[in-house]
Amino acid sequence: MGEAVDGGPPGRLGRLDAYRCRLNEDLTQVLGLLADGVLEPQIAARFPLSDTAAALALAESRTVAGKVVVLPDARMS
């Protein structure tokens, strides 16, 4: 394998580095939009960790629009 044209690592390693760089840029932008309130996550239900079975049953039922979130019991109060 020869050296990459852009001076970066050749082959698969170079593609992996490029992917990680794009992923970091994309996540930074999305998290910024979340922080600014431009994006709002669609949360259908919140369950305490002790009720994970019910949360899983609801998520698997495919009857809700949005995410089913499981939180530590202390955060539910």
C-alpha positions in Angstrom: 0.0 0.0 0.0 1.2 3.4 -0.8 1.0 6.6 1.2 -2.3 8.5 1.2 -2.5 11.5 -1.2 -3.5 13.9 1.6 -0.5 12.9 3.7 -2.7 11.0 6.2 -2.5 7.3 6.9 -3.0 5.0 3.9 -5.9 2.7 3.4 -8.4 1.6 6.1 -6.7 3.5 8.9 -7.1 6.7 7.0 -10.7 6.1 6.3 -11.3 5.3 10.0 -9.6 8.6 11.0 -11.7 10.5 8.5 -14.9 8.8 9.8 -14.1 9.6 13.4 -13.4 13.3 12.5 -16.7 13.6 10.6 -18.5 11.9 13.5 -17.0 14.2 16.0 -18.0 17.3 13.9 -21.6 16.0 13.5 -22.1 15.1 17.1 -20.7 18.5 18.2 -23.2 20.2 15.9 -26.1 18.0 17.1 -25.3 18.4 20.8 -25.0 22.2 20.2 -28.5 22.2 18.7 -29.8 20.2 21.7 -28.2 22.6 24.2 -29.6 25.7 22.4 -33.1 24.1 22.5 -33.4 24.0 18.7 -33.8 20.2 18.9 -36.0 18.5 21.5 -35.9 14.8 22.0 -39.2 12.9 21.7 -39.6 11.1 25.0 -42.7 8.9 25.2 -42.2 7.7 28.8 -39.7 7.6 31.7 -39.3 4.6 34.0 -37.3 4.0 37.1 -34.5 1.4 36.8 -36.5 -0.8 39.1 -39.3 -1.0 36.5 -37.1 -1.8 33.5 -39.3 -4.8 32.5 -42.2 -2.5 32.0 -40.1 0.0 30.1 -38.9 -2.8 27.8 -42.4 -4.1 27.3 -43.6 -0.6 26.3 -40.7 -0.1 23.9 -41.2 -3.5 22.3 -44.9 -2.9 21.9 -44.2 -0.3 19.2 -47.3 1.7 20.4 -45.4 4.8 21.4 -43.9 7.7 19.4 -40.6 8.6 20.9 -38.1 7.0 23.2 -38.7 5.1 26.4 -36.1 6.3 28.9 -34.9 4.3 31.9 -33.4 6.4 34.8 -31.8 5.6 38.1 -34.5 5.3 40.8 -33.2 8.4 42.7 -33.6 10.6 39.6 -37.3 9.8 39.3 -38.3 11.8 42.3 
